[in-house]
Amino acid sequence: MEGTRVALLGIVVENPDSVEPLNRLLHRHQDAIIGRMGLPYRQRGVCIISIVLDAPGDEISSLAGQVGMLPGVTARAVYSKMPEGSS
């Protein structure tokens, strides 16, 4: 994919009411998502989600920002060091 970056979006959900809006956001970006893993951490009452993306950097940043604005949700993106569009 030319002009894209590989990134990991780490998400911690502390507010169960934010799960549905989060899933809607992720669904809108489904073409950029390579894989997703979610782990409920019941002892702490949180869910930890890892999303692997291959998308333009601005799309990844935008998604991370939108996810992080949801109540009780924290999100951080970690980008691959490989150049954009390299395979």
PDB file of N, CA, C and O in Angstrom:
ATOM      1  N   MET A   1       0.848  -1.181   0.000  1.00  0.00           N
ATOM      2  CA  MET A   1       0.000   0.000   0.000  1.00  0.00           C
ATOM      3  C   MET A   1       0.889   1.238   0.000  1.00  0.00           C
ATOM      4  O   MET A   1       1.642   1.481   0.943  1.00  0.00           O
ATOM      5  N   GLU A   2       0.790   1.997  -1.052  1.00  0.00           N
ATOM      6  CA  GLU A   2       1.626   3.165  -1.180  1.00  0.00           C
ATOM      7  C   GLU A   2       1.144   4.291  -0.270  1.00  0.00           C
ATOM      8  O   GLU A   2      -0.054   4.559  -0.174  1.00  0.00           O
ATOM      9  N   GLY A   3       2.106   4.954   0.403  1.00  0.00           N
ATOM     10  CA  GLY A   3       1.775   6.078   1.255  1.00  0.00           C
ATOM     11  C   GLY A   3       1.120   5.722   2.565  1.00  0.00           C
ATOM     12  O   GLY A   3       0.453   6.556   3.177  1.00  0.00           O
ATOM     13  N   THR A   4       1.304   4.484   3.005  1.00  0.00           N
ATOM     14  CA  THR A   4       0.686   4.078   4.269  1.00  0.00           C
ATOM     15  C   THR A   4       1.747   3.746   5.302  1.00  0.00           C
ATOM     16  O   THR A   4       2.919   3.550   4.979  1.00  0.00           O
ATOM     17  N   ARG A   5       1.311   3.688   6.540  1.00  0.00           N
ATOM     18  CA  ARG A   5       2.182   3.322   7.659  1.00  0.00           C
ATOM     19  C   ARG A   5       1.587   2.111   8.353  1.00  0.00           C
ATOM     20  O   ARG A   5       0.376   1.892   8.331  1.00  0.00           O
ATOM     21  N   VAL A   6       2.465   1.329   8.971  1.00  0.00           N
ATOM     22  CA  VAL A   6       2.016   0.229   9.821  1.00  0.00           C
ATOM     23  C   VAL A   6       2.091   0.737  11.252  1.00  0.00           C
ATOM     24  O   VAL A   6       3.098   1.311  11.666  1.00  0.00           O
ATOM     25  N   ALA A   7       1.022   0.520  12.000  1.00  0.00           N
ATOM     26  CA  ALA A   7       0.965   1.042  13.357  1.00  0.00           C
ATOM     27  C   ALA A   7       0.153   0.114  14.256  1.00  0.00           C
ATOM     28  O   ALA A   7      -0.652  -0.694  13.793  1.00  0.00           O
ATOM     29  N   LEU A   8       0.390   0.257  15.532  1.00  0.00           N
ATOM     30  CA  LEU A   8      -0.379  -0.445  16.561  1.00  0.00           C
ATOM     31  C   LEU A   8      -1.124   0.621  17.352  1.00  0.00           C
ATOM     32  O   LEU A   8      -0.524   1.572  17.852  1.00  0.00           O
ATOM     33  N   LEU A   9      -2.425   0.452  17.459  1.00  0.00           N
ATOM     34  CA  LEU A   9      -3.239   1.357  18.265  1.00  0.00           C
ATOM     35  C   LEU A   9      -3.616   0.608  19.536  1.00  0.00           C
ATOM     36  O   LEU A   9      -4.369  -0.365  19.487  1.00  0.00           O
ATOM     37  N   GLY A  10      -3.099   1.054  20.664  1.00  0.00           N
ATOM     38  CA  GLY A  10      -3.417   0.454  21.955  1.00  0.00           C
ATOM     39  C   GLY A  10      -4.552   1.219  22.601  1.00  0.00           C
ATOM     40  O   GLY A  10      -4.502   2.445  22.700  1.00  0.00           O
ATOM     41  N   ILE A  11      -5.575   0.503  23.042  1.00  0.00           N
ATOM     42  CA  ILE A  11      -6.771   1.130  23.602  1.00  0.00           C
ATOM     43  C   ILE A  11      -7.096   0.490  24.945  1.00  0.00           C
ATOM     44  O   ILE A  11      -7.094  -0.734  25.074  1.00  0.00           O
ATOM     45  N   VAL A  12      -7.377   1.327  25.948  1.00  0.00           N
ATOM     46  CA  VAL A  12      -7.850   0.849  27.249  1.00  0.00           C
ATOM     47  C   VAL A  12      -9.229   1.458  27.476  1.00  0.00           C
ATOM     48  O   VAL A  12      -9.391   2.678  27.472  1.00  0.00           O
ATOM     49  N   VAL A  13     -10.217   0.590  27.673  1.00  0.00           N
ATOM     50  CA  VAL A  13     -11.601   1.032  27.866  1.00  0.00           C
ATOM     51  C   VAL A  13     -11.974   0.820  29.334  1.00  0.00           C
ATOM     52  O   VAL A  13     -12.003  -0.308  29.825  1.00  0.00           O
ATOM     53  N   GLU A  14     -12.257   1.920  30.018  1.00  0.00           N
ATOM     54  CA  GLU A  14     -12.672   1.861  31.420  1.00  0.00           C
ATOM     55  C   GLU A  14     -14.171   2.091  31.585  1.00  0.00           C
ATOM     56  O   GLU A  14     -14.738   1.779  32.632  1.00  0.00           O
ATOM     57  N   ASN A  15     -14.817   2.640  30.545  1.00  0.00           N
ATOM     58  CA  ASN A  15     -16.233   2.953  30.597  1.00  0.00           C
ATOM     59  C   ASN A  15     -16.989   2.035  29.634  1.00  0.00           C
ATOM     60  O   ASN A  15     -16.873   2.192  28.419  1.00  0.00           O
ATOM     61  N   PRO A  16     -17.760   1.081  30.159  1.00  0.00           N
ATOM     62  CA  PRO A  16     -18.491   0.155  29.282  1.00  0.00           C
ATOM     63  C   PRO A  16     -19.442   0.848  28.312  1.00  0.00           C
ATOM     64  O   PRO A  16     -19.729   0.307  27.245  1.00  0.00           O
ATOM     65  N   ASP A  17     -19.937   2.035  28.662  1.00  0.00           N
ATOM     66  CA  ASP A  17     -20.841   2.763  27.770  1.00  0.00           C
ATOM     67  C   ASP A  17     -20.144   3.246  26.497  1.00  0.00           C
ATOM     68  O   ASP A  17     -20.815   3.618  25.534  1.00  0.00           O
ATOM     69  N   SER A  18     -18.819   3.245  26.479  1.00  0.00           N
ATOM     70  CA  SER A  18     -18.067   3.701  25.308  1.00  0.00           C
ATOM     71  C   SER A  18     -17.763   2.581  24.326  1.00  0.00           C
ATOM     72  O   SER A  18     -17.202   2.839  23.261  1.00  0.00           O
ATOM     73  N   VAL A  19     -18.117   1.346  24.656  1.00  0.00           N
ATOM     74  CA  VAL A  19     -17.792   0.212  23.788  1.00  0.00           C
ATOM     75  C   VAL A  19     -18.522   0.309  22.450  1.00  0.00           C
ATOM     76  O   VAL A  19     -17.914   0.100  21.400  1.00  0.00           O
ATOM     77  N   GLU A  20     -19.802   0.620  22.475  1.00  0.00           N
ATOM     78  CA  GLU A  20     -20.562   0.692  21.218  1.00  0.00           C
ATOM     79  C   GLU A  20     -20.051   1.807  20.307  1.00  0.00           C
ATOM     80  O   GLU A  20     -19.835   1.557  19.121  1.00  0.00           O
ATOM     81  N   PRO A  21     -19.846   3.045  20.818  1.00  0.00           N
ATOM     82  CA  PRO A  21     -19.286   4.083  19.937  1.00  0.00           C
ATOM     83  C   PRO A  21     -17.881   3.721  19.434  1.00  0.00           C
ATOM     84  O   PRO A  21     -17.521   4.055  18.306  1.00  0.00           O
ATOM     85  N   LEU A  22     -17.103   3.048  20.261  1.00  0.00           N
ATOM     86  CA  LEU A  22     -15.769   2.608  19.838  1.00  0.00           C
ATOM     87  C   LEU A  22     -15.874   1.624  18.680  1.00  0.00           C
ATOM     88  O   LEU A  22     -15.150   1.749  17.693  1.00  0.00           O
ATOM     89  N   ASN A  23     -16.757   0.659  18.793  1.00  0.00           N
ATOM     90  CA  ASN A  23     -16.928  -0.317  17.720  1.00  0.00           C
ATOM     91  C   ASN A  23     -17.405   0.338  16.424  1.00  0.00           C
ATOM     92  O   ASN A  23     -17.005  -0.081  15.338  1.00  0.00           O
ATOM     93  N   ARG A  24     -18.253   1.358  16.529  1.00  0.00           N
ATOM     94  CA  ARG A  24     -18.697   2.079  15.327  1.00  0.00           C
ATOM     95  C   ARG A  24     -17.513   2.784  14.649  1.00  0.00           C
ATOM     96  O   ARG A  24     -17.380   2.753  13.425  1.00  0.00           O
ATOM     97  N   LEU A  25     -16.662   3.414  15.457  1.00  0.00           N
ATOM     98  CA  LEU A  25     -15.472   4.075  14.909  1.00  0.00           C
ATOM     99  C   LEU A  25     -14.567   3.073  14.203  1.00  0.00           C
ATOM    100  O   LEU A  25     -14.108   3.318  13.087  1.00  0.00           O
ATOM    101  N   LEU A  26     -14.314   1.955  14.854  1.00  0.00           N
ATOM    102  CA  LEU A  26     -13.437   0.948  14.268  1.00  0.00           C
ATOM    103  C   LEU A  26     -14.045   0.373  12.990  1.00  0.00           C
ATOM    104  O   LEU A  26     -13.325   0.083  12.034  1.00  0.00           O
ATOM    105  N   HIS A  27     -15.344   0.212  12.972  1.00  0.00           N
ATOM    106  CA  HIS A  27     -16.012  -0.314  11.775  1.00  0.00           C
ATOM    107  C   HIS A  27     -15.820   0.634  10.588  1.00  0.00           C
ATOM    108  O   HIS A  27     -15.648   0.188   9.453  1.00  0.00           O
ATOM    109  N   ARG A  28     -15.851   1.943  10.857  1.00  0.00           N
ATOM    110  CA  ARG A  28     -15.651   2.924   9.786  1.00  0.00           C
ATOM    111  C   ARG A  28     -14.254   2.847   9.179  1.00  0.00           C
ATOM    112  O   ARG A  28     -14.039   3.269   8.042  1.00  0.00           O
ATOM    113  N   HIS A  29     -13.307   2.306   9.943  1.00  0.00           N
ATOM    114  CA  HIS A  29     -11.916   2.203   9.479  1.00  0.00           C
ATOM    115  C   HIS A  29     -11.526   0.752   9.208  1.00  0.00           C
ATOM    116  O   HIS A  29     -10.343   0.413   9.241  1.00  0.00           O
ATOM    117  N   GLN A  30     -12.496  -0.094   8.945  1.00  0.00           N
ATOM    118  CA  GLN A  30     -12.243  -1.528   8.799  1.00  0.00           C
ATOM    119  C   GLN A  30     -11.264  -1.860   7.674  1.00  0.00           C
ATOM    120  O   GLN A  30     -10.543  -2.853   7.764  1.00  0.00           O
ATOM    121  N   ASP A  31     -11.226  -1.054   6.623  1.00  0.00           N
ATOM    122  CA  ASP A  31     -10.325  -1.346   5.512  1.00  0.00           C
ATOM    123  C   ASP A  31      -8.857  -1.152   5.893  1.00  0.00           C
ATOM    124  O   ASP A  31      -7.971  -1.715   5.251  1.00  0.00           O
ATOM    125  N   ALA A  32      -8.599  -0.368   6.921  1.00  0.00           N
ATOM    126  CA  ALA A  32      -7.228  -0.117   7.363  1.00  0.00           C
ATOM    127  C   ALA A  32      -6.772  -1.106   8.435  1.00  0.00           C
ATOM    128  O   ALA A  32      -5.580  -1.194   8.731  1.00  0.00           O
ATOM    129  N   ILE A  33      -7.711  -1.846   9.015  1.00  0.00           N
ATOM    130  CA  ILE A  33      -7.387  -2.737  10.135  1.00  0.00           C
ATOM    131  C   ILE A  33      -6.909  -4.087   9.619  1.00  0.00           C
ATOM    132  O   ILE A  33      -7.610  -4.771   8.874  1.00  0.00           O
ATOM    133  N   ILE A  34      -5.695  -4.456  10.033  1.00  0.00           N
ATOM    134  CA  ILE A  34      -5.117  -5.756   9.678  1.00  0.00           C
ATOM    135  C   ILE A  34      -5.589  -6.813  10.676  1.00  0.00           C
ATOM    136  O   ILE A  34      -5.923  -7.935  10.295  1.00  0.00           O
ATOM    137  N   GLY A  35      -5.612  -6.444  11.956  1.00  0.00           N
ATOM    138  CA  GLY A  35      -6.021  -7.385  12.991  1.00  0.00           C
ATOM    139  C   GLY A  35      -6.404  -6.667  14.262  1.00  0.00           C
ATOM    140  O   GLY A  35      -6.056  -5.506  14.477  1.00  0.00           O
ATOM    141  N   ARG A  36      -7.131  -7.388  15.104  1.00  0.00           N
ATOM    142  CA  ARG A  36      -7.643  -6.810  16.350  1.00  0.00           C
ATOM    143  C   ARG A  36      -7.660  -7.893  17.417  1.00  0.00           C
ATOM    144  O   ARG A  36      -8.054  -9.030  17.159  1.00  0.00           O
ATOM    145  N   MET A  37      -7.226  -7.526  18.624  1.00  0.00           N
ATOM    146  CA  MET A  37      -7.282  -8.457  19.748  1.00  0.00           C
ATOM    147  C   MET A  37      -7.800  -7.687  20.957  1.00  0.00           C
ATOM    148  O   MET A  37      -7.291  -6.615  21.286  1.00  0.00           O
ATOM    149  N   GLY A  38      -8.806  -8.236  21.606  1.00  0.00           N
ATOM    150  CA  GLY A  38      -9.357  -7.608  22.799  1.00  0.00           C
ATOM    151  C   GLY A  38      -9.279  -8.551  23.982  1.00  0.00           C
ATOM    152  O   GLY A  38      -9.576  -9.741  23.876  1.00  0.00           O
ATOM    153  N   LEU A  39      -8.874  -7.995  25.109  1.00  0.00           N
ATOM    154  CA  LEU A  39      -8.753  -8.778  26.336  1.00  0.00           C
ATOM    155  C   LEU A  39      -9.535  -8.117  27.458  1.00  0.00           C
ATOM    156  O   LEU A  39      -9.202  -7.004  27.864  1.00  0.00           O
ATOM    157  N   PRO A  40     -10.567  -8.777  27.968  1.00  0.00           N
ATOM    158  CA  PRO A  40     -11.242  -8.234  29.140  1.00  0.00           C
ATOM    159  C   PRO A  40     -10.400  -8.528  30.376  1.00  0.00           C
ATOM    160  O   PRO A  40     -10.020  -9.675  30.613  1.00  0.00           O
ATOM    161  N   TYR A  41     -10.112  -7.505  31.154  1.00  0.00           N
ATOM    162  CA  TYR A  41      -9.352  -7.681  32.396  1.00  0.00           C
ATOM    163  C   TYR A  41     -10.355  -7.460  33.529  1.00  0.00           C
ATOM    164  O   TYR A  41     -10.444  -6.372  34.098  1.00  0.00           O
ATOM    165  N   ARG A  42     -11.099  -8.508  33.840  1.00  0.00           N
ATOM    166  CA  ARG A  42     -12.232  -8.408  34.764  1.00  0.00           C
ATOM    167  C   ARG A  42     -11.834  -7.958  36.167  1.00  0.00           C
ATOM    168  O   ARG A  42     -12.576  -7.222  36.817  1.00  0.00           O
ATOM    169  N   GLN A  43     -10.675  -8.393  36.633  1.00  0.00           N
ATOM    170  CA  GLN A  43     -10.245  -8.017  37.981  1.00  0.00           C
ATOM    171  C   GLN A  43     -10.104  -6.498  38.134  1.00  0.00           C
ATOM    172  O   GLN A  43     -10.277  -5.959  39.227  1.00  0.00           O
ATOM    173  N   ARG A  44      -9.785  -5.810  37.018  1.00  0.00           N
ATOM    174  CA  ARG A  44      -9.618  -4.361  37.075  1.00  0.00           C
ATOM    175  C   ARG A  44     -10.779  -3.616  36.429  1.00  0.00           C
ATOM    176  O   ARG A  44     -10.831  -2.388  36.481  1.00  0.00           O
ATOM    177  N   GLY A  45     -11.704  -4.344  35.823  1.00  0.00           N
ATOM    178  CA  GLY A  45     -12.865  -3.717  35.206  1.00  0.00           C
ATOM    179  C   GLY A  45     -12.549  -2.918  33.950  1.00  0.00           C
ATOM    180  O   GLY A  45     -13.208  -1.917  33.668  1.00  0.00           O
ATOM    181  N   VAL A  46     -11.545  -3.354  33.196  1.00  0.00           N
ATOM    182  CA  VAL A  46     -11.188  -2.666  31.954  1.00  0.00           C
ATOM    183  C   VAL A  46     -11.088  -3.677  30.812  1.00  0.00           C
ATOM    184  O   VAL A  46     -10.991  -4.884  31.033  1.00  0.00           O
ATOM    185  N   CYS A  47     -11.114  -3.161  29.611  1.00  0.00           N
ATOM    186  CA  CYS A  47     -10.842  -3.970  28.417  1.00  0.00           C
ATOM    187  C   CYS A  47      -9.627  -3.357  27.730  1.00  0.00           C
ATOM    188  O   CYS A  47      -9.513  -2.137  27.614  1.00  0.00           O
ATOM    189  N   ILE A  48      -8.732  -4.212  27.282  1.00  0.00           N
ATOM    190  CA  ILE A  48      -7.526  -3.773  26.596  1.00  0.00           C
ATOM    191  C   ILE A  48      -7.618  -4.292  25.164  1.00  0.00           C
ATOM    192  O   ILE A  48      -7.797  -5.487  24.931  1.00  0.00           O
ATOM    193  N   ILE A  49      -7.492  -3.376  24.218  1.00  0.00           N
ATOM    194  CA  ILE A  49      -7.661  -3.726  22.807  1.00  0.00           C
ATOM    195  C   ILE A  49      -6.417  -3.291  22.041  1.00  0.00           C
ATOM    196  O   ILE A  49      -5.922  -2.177  22.211  1.00  0.00           O
ATOM    197  N   SER A  50      -5.920  -4.194  21.192  1.00  0.00           N
ATOM    198  CA  SER A  50      -4.813  -3.881  20.290  1.00  0.00           C
ATOM    199  C   SER A  50      -5.337  -3.938  18.864  1.00  0.00           C
ATOM    200  O   SER A  50      -5.948  -4.926  18.456  1.00  0.00           O
ATOM    201  N   ILE A  51      -5.094  -2.871  18.110  1.00  0.00           N
ATOM    202  CA  ILE A  51      -5.514  -2.795  16.717  1.00  0.00           C
ATOM    203  C   ILE A  51      -4.255  -2.592  15.870  1.00  0.00           C
ATOM    204  O   ILE A  51      -3.482  -1.667  16.119  1.00  0.00           O
ATOM    205  N   VAL A  52      -4.047  -3.452  14.872  1.00  0.00           N
ATOM    206  CA  VAL A  52      -2.927  -3.286  13.948  1.00  0.00           C
ATOM    207  C   VAL A  52      -3.489  -2.691  12.664  1.00  0.00           C
ATOM    208  O   VAL A  52      -4.455  -3.199  12.095  1.00  0.00           O
ATOM    209  N   LEU A  53      -2.859  -1.596  12.217  1.00  0.00           N
ATOM    210  CA  LEU A  53      -3.353  -0.837  11.075  1.00  0.00           C
ATOM    211  C   LEU A  53      -2.297  -0.707   9.988  1.00  0.00           C
ATOM    212  O   LEU A  53      -1.098  -0.712  10.268  1.00  0.00           O
ATOM    213  N   ASP A  54      -2.749  -0.593   8.756  1.00  0.00           N
ATOM    214  CA  ASP A  54      -1.913  -0.200   7.630  1.00  0.00           C
ATOM    215  C   ASP A  54      -2.713   0.863   6.900  1.00  0.00           C
ATOM    216  O   ASP A  54      -3.634   0.555   6.143  1.00  0.00           O
ATOM    217  N   ALA A  55      -2.349   2.127   7.137  1.00  0.00           N
ATOM    218  CA  ALA A  55      -3.144   3.246   6.636  1.00  0.00           C
ATOM    219  C   ALA A  55      -2.267   4.488   6.554  1.00  0.00           C
ATOM    220  O   ALA A  55      -1.170   4.508   7.113  1.00  0.00           O
ATOM    221  N   PRO A  56      -2.736   5.524   5.864  1.00  0.00           N
ATOM    222  CA  PRO A  56      -1.998   6.788   5.877  1.00  0.00           C
ATOM    223  C   PRO A  56      -1.859   7.299   7.318  1.00  0.00           C
ATOM    224  O   PRO A  56      -2.750   7.114   8.147  1.00  0.00           O
ATOM    225  N   GLY A  57      -0.737   7.935   7.588  1.00  0.00           N
ATOM    226  CA  GLY A  57      -0.467   8.428   8.942  1.00  0.00           C
ATOM    227  C   GLY A  57      -1.553   9.336   9.482  1.00  0.00           C
ATOM    228  O   GLY A  57      -1.883   9.270  10.666  1.00  0.00           O
ATOM    229  N   ASP A  58      -2.116  10.187   8.630  1.00  0.00           N
ATOM    230  CA  ASP A  58      -3.161  11.094   9.118  1.00  0.00           C
ATOM    231  C   ASP A  58      -4.432  10.351   9.490  1.00  0.00           C
ATOM    232  O   ASP A  58      -5.151  10.779  10.394  1.00  0.00           O
ATOM    233  N   GLU A  59      -4.727   9.239   8.809  1.00  0.00           N
ATOM    234  CA  GLU A  59      -5.900   8.435   9.177  1.00  0.00           C
ATOM    235  C   GLU A  59      -5.685   7.760  10.532  1.00  0.00           C
ATOM    236  O   GLU A  59      -6.601   7.698  11.351  1.00  0.00           O
ATOM    237  N   ILE A  60      -4.478   7.257  10.762  1.00  0.00           N
ATOM    238  CA  ILE A  60      -4.165   6.614  12.041  1.00  0.00           C
ATOM    239  C   ILE A  60      -4.245   7.633  13.170  1.00  0.00           C
ATOM    240  O   ILE A  60      -4.836   7.362  14.215  1.00  0.00           O
ATOM    241  N   SER A  61      -3.653   8.801  12.962  1.00  0.00           N
ATOM    242  CA  SER A  61      -3.693   9.854  13.989  1.00  0.00           C
ATOM    243  C   SER A  61      -5.117  10.293  14.283  1.00  0.00           C
ATOM    244  O   SER A  61      -5.492  10.489  15.439  1.00  0.00           O
ATOM    245  N   SER A  62      -5.909  10.447  13.223  1.00  0.00           N
ATOM    246  CA  SER A  62      -7.299  10.860  13.387  1.00  0.00           C
ATOM    247  C   SER A  62      -8.084   9.822  14.183  1.00  0.00           C
ATOM    248  O   SER A  62      -8.829  10.164  15.101  1.00  0.00           O
ATOM    249  N   LEU A  63      -7.910   8.558  13.824  1.00  0.00           N
ATOM    250  CA  LEU A  63      -8.617   7.489  14.538  1.00  0.00           C
ATOM    251  C   LEU A  63      -8.201   7.466  16.007  1.00  0.00           C
ATOM    252  O   LEU A  63      -9.054   7.377  16.890  1.00  0.00           O
ATOM    253  N   ALA A  64      -6.906   7.544  16.273  1.00  0.00           N
ATOM    254  CA  ALA A  64      -6.431   7.536  17.664  1.00  0.00           C
ATOM    255  C   ALA A  64      -7.025   8.705  18.445  1.00  0.00           C
ATOM    256  O   ALA A  64      -7.415   8.544  19.601  1.00  0.00           O
ATOM    257  N   GLY A  65      -7.096   9.871  17.822  1.00  0.00           N
ATOM    258  CA  GLY A  65      -7.674  11.038  18.488  1.00  0.00           C
ATOM    259  C   GLY A  65      -9.153  10.875  18.773  1.00  0.00           C
ATOM    260  O   GLY A  65      -9.623  11.214  19.859  1.00  0.00           O
ATOM    261  N   GLN A  66      -9.892  10.354  17.796  1.00  0.00           N
ATOM    262  CA  GLN A  66     -11.330  10.146  17.978  1.00  0.00           C
ATOM    263  C   GLN A  66     -11.604   9.109  19.067  1.00  0.00           C
ATOM    264  O   GLN A  66     -12.504   9.282  19.889  1.00  0.00           O
ATOM    265  N   VAL A  67     -10.819   8.032  19.063  1.00  0.00           N
ATOM    266  CA  VAL A  67     -10.993   6.990  20.086  1.00  0.00           C
ATOM    267  C   VAL A  67     -10.676   7.565  21.464  1.00  0.00           C
ATOM    268  O   VAL A  67     -11.410   7.328  22.423  1.00  0.00           O
ATOM    269  N   GLY A  68      -9.591   8.315  21.561  1.00  0.00           N
ATOM    270  CA  GLY A  68      -9.182   8.895  22.846  1.00  0.00           C
ATOM    271  C   GLY A  68     -10.148   9.921  23.401  1.00  0.00           C
ATOM    272  O   GLY A  68     -10.120  10.215  24.596  1.00  0.00           O
ATOM    273  N   MET A  69     -11.008  10.474  22.546  1.00  0.00           N
ATOM    274  CA  MET A  69     -11.993  11.452  23.010  1.00  0.00           C
ATOM    275  C   MET A  69     -13.239  10.808  23.607  1.00  0.00           C
ATOM    276  O   MET A  69     -14.051  11.491  24.230  1.00  0.00           O
ATOM    277  N   LEU A  70     -13.396   9.505  23.425  1.00  0.00           N
ATOM    278  CA  LEU A  70     -14.543   8.817  24.020  1.00  0.00           C
ATOM    279  C   LEU A  70     -14.391   8.811  25.543  1.00  0.00           C
ATOM    280  O   LEU A  70     -13.276   8.667  26.043  1.00  0.00           O
ATOM    281  N   PRO A  71     -15.481   8.964  26.283  1.00  0.00           N
ATOM    282  CA  PRO A  71     -15.401   8.985  27.742  1.00  0.00           C
ATOM    283  C   PRO A  71     -14.863   7.659  28.302  1.00  0.00           C
ATOM    284  O   PRO A  71     -15.355   6.583  27.963  1.00  0.00           O
ATOM    285  N   GLY A  72     -13.854   7.761  29.157  1.00  0.00           N
ATOM    286  CA  GLY A  72     -13.312   6.570  29.801  1.00  0.00           C
ATOM    287  C   GLY A  72     -12.479   5.691  28.885  1.00  0.00           C
ATOM    288  O   GLY A  72     -12.312   4.501  29.154  1.00  0.00           O
ATOM    289  N   VAL A  73     -11.945   6.268  27.791  1.00  0.00           N
ATOM    290  CA  VAL A  73     -11.135   5.501  26.845  1.00  0.00           C
ATOM    291  C   VAL A  73      -9.807   6.218  26.646  1.00  0.00           C
ATOM    292  O   VAL A  73      -9.770   7.434  26.455  1.00  0.00           O
ATOM    293  N   THR A  74      -8.721   5.460  26.692  1.00  0.00           N
ATOM    294  CA  THR A  74      -7.385   5.979  26.424  1.00  0.00           C
ATOM    295  C   THR A  74      -6.848   5.269  25.192  1.00  0.00           C
ATOM    296  O   THR A  74      -7.019   4.058  25.055  1.00  0.00           O
ATOM    297  N   ALA A  75      -6.200   6.007  24.291  1.00  0.00           N
ATOM    298  CA  ALA A  75      -5.654   5.408  23.075  1.00  0.00           C
ATOM    299  C   ALA A  75      -4.302   6.025  22.756  1.00  0.00           C
ATOM    300  O   ALA A  75      -4.106   7.231  22.907  1.00  0.00           O
ATOM    301  N   ARG A  76      -3.364   5.177  22.310  1.00  0.00           N
ATOM    302  CA  ARG A  76      -2.047   5.627  21.878  1.00  0.00           C
ATOM    303  C   ARG A  76      -1.649   4.833  20.643  1.00  0.00           C
ATOM    304  O   ARG A  76      -1.873   3.626  20.564  1.00  0.00           O
ATOM    305  N   ALA A  77      -1.056   5.529  19.683  1.00  0.00           N
ATOM    306  CA  ALA A  77      -0.586   4.872  18.467  1.00  0.00           C
ATOM    307  C   ALA A  77       0.933   4.759  18.512  1.00  0.00           C
ATOM    308  O   ALA A  77       1.629   5.685  18.927  1.00  0.00           O
ATOM    309  N   VAL A  78       1.428   3.610  18.077  1.00  0.00           N
ATOM    310  CA  VAL A  78       2.862   3.358  17.947  1.00  0.00           C
ATOM    311  C   VAL A  78       3.099   3.017  16.482  1.00  0.00           C
ATOM    312  O   VAL A  78       2.484   2.096  15.945  1.00  0.00           O
ATOM    313  N   TYR A  79       3.987   3.760  15.841  1.00  0.00           N
ATOM    314  CA  TYR A  79       4.230   3.606  14.413  1.00  0.00           C
ATOM    315  C   TYR A  79       5.490   2.783  14.151  1.00  0.00           C
ATOM    316  O   TYR A  79       6.465   2.858  14.898  1.00  0.00           O
ATOM    317  N   SER A  80       5.450   1.997  13.077  1.00  0.00           N
ATOM    318  CA  SER A  80       6.624   1.278  12.606  1.00  0.00           C
ATOM    319  C   SER A  80       7.661   2.287  12.130  1.00  0.00           C
ATOM    320  O   SER A  80       7.311   3.371  11.664  1.00  0.00           O
ATOM    321  N   LYS A  81       8.936   1.929  12.248  1.00  0.00           N
ATOM    322  CA  LYS A  81       9.997   2.803  11.757  1.00  0.00           C
ATOM    323  C   LYS A  81      10.240   2.640  10.266  1.00  0.00           C
ATOM    324  O   LYS A  81      10.969   3.435   9.673  1.00  0.00           O
ATOM    325  N   MET A  82       9.633   1.607   9.635  1.00  0.00           N
ATOM    326  CA  MET A  82       9.860   1.452   8.204  1.00  0.00           C
ATOM    327  C   MET A  82       9.225   2.589   7.451  1.00  0.00           C
ATOM    328  O   MET A  82       8.177   3.090   7.858  1.00  0.00           O
ATOM    329  N   PRO A  83       9.843   3.015   6.348  1.00  0.00           N
ATOM    330  CA  PRO A  83       9.331   4.156   5.586  1.00  0.00           C
ATOM    331  C   PRO A  83       7.924   3.908   5.069  1.00  0.00           C
ATOM    332  O   PRO A  83       7.505   2.766   4.882  1.00  0.00           O
ATOM    333  N   GLU A  84       7.200   5.005   4.843  1.00  0.00           N
ATOM    334  CA  GLU A  84       5.837   4.902   4.305  1.00  0.00           C
ATOM    335  C   GLU A  84       5.835   4.164   2.985  1.00  0.00           C
ATOM    336  O   GLU A  84       6.680   4.412   2.125  1.00  0.00           O
ATOM    337  N   GLY A  85       4.882   3.254   2.823  1.00  0.00           N
ATOM    338  CA  GLY A  85       4.680   2.564   1.566  1.00  0.00           C
ATOM    339  C   GLY A  85       5.665   1.446   1.277  1.00  0.00           C
ATOM    340  O   GLY A  85       5.543   0.790   0.243  1.00  0.00           O
ATOM    341  N   SER A  86       6.656   1.197   2.166  1.00  0.00           N
ATOM    342  CA  SER A  86       7.595   0.118   1.902  1.00  0.00           C
ATOM    343  C   SER A  86       6.955  -1.218   2.223  1.00  0.00           C
ATOM    344  O   SER A  86       6.050  -1.294   3.053  1.00  0.00           O
ATOM    345  N   SER A  87       7.418  -2.270   1.571  1.00  0.00           N
ATOM    346  CA  SER A  87       6.829  -3.581   1.823  1.00  0.00           C
ATOM    347  C   SER A  87       7.874  -4.567   2.239  1.00  0.00           C
ATOM    348  O   SER A  87       7.560  -5.730   2.494  1.00  0.00           O
TER     349      SER A  87
END
